[in-house]
């Protein structure tokens, strides 16, 4: 039976599509340089310059065979695959291709929510009658992207955003996967809880401890009452309760204003020198202020990544308000100083972010 949360206001079953370009940055580089096809290709900082301080932005499937993945330290990826092709990020090109792809998707649905350069949701509820038609539409989108941009993508279709995203992951690479309401539990029950959007390593660790299971499944998550999940995770607990049951009422948001603005800096060498860290931090605060000074903010966050790649954040919130640069710096410094005083580890990266009202 379809939950009312999987229906729109008129009572029709929702049909949500999730599209994700296959290894986007790296695939574009393969298209631009066909001789790279079949070779492990990594997009990111040059591992032989600046002592390999950056991270992997993207890599193709050949590189993944060596254990390389997005977000990994570029120096680590070089150790795993020194003979790989390492290319710099060409963001201007990637953005241009992204705009072209989303213009294609908008030809088939006006209700589009872009969540990244290579990823978007589309609400097809008013565009198609059923999942069969939705799949046919997805085939047209894939075909047109392949013809115009010579790139492949994967598409997931289901009754809500969470299930559409899961379907898309199962369709990779270059496939289409449909998950109807009756197929939800057979598909997700035995998946790890980390398949649920919003559940990361720390949340999984808490669930594993409470369940006394090293790798809890989604069906295990259904053993928790809503009250218990709220007790453990606050408001997010209510969302987890629903998502463990394959339910997700979040709408496709066609116009999304930035909810936060931030800047980060990776040091050329890990450092404990307070004056060095503070100097960089003040510059980050100044850059964020220039972008947001005419908007109201409701909080600030400071990010700190240590030499062992462990990353922590500290946050403070307040009533939405306009602000001065000095106010922003004071709020941020209060959090940064807690990092500097609270650990003897060297710092690899520092970041600053404001939450927009």
URJO-V165928 format. One line per field, one symbol per residue. burial: 1 if it has 16 or more other ideal C-beta (glycine too) atoms within 10 Angstrom, else 0. A space follows every 50 residues. Layout:
burial->???
This chain:
burial->00100100000001111111111111111100000100011111101000 01111111110111010101011111110010011110000001001100 11011001101111001111111110110010011011001100100010 11111111111111111100110011111110010011000011110010 00110010001000011101100100001100100010111111111100 01000000001110011001100000100111011001100100001011 11111100000001000000001000011011101100110000001111 1111110
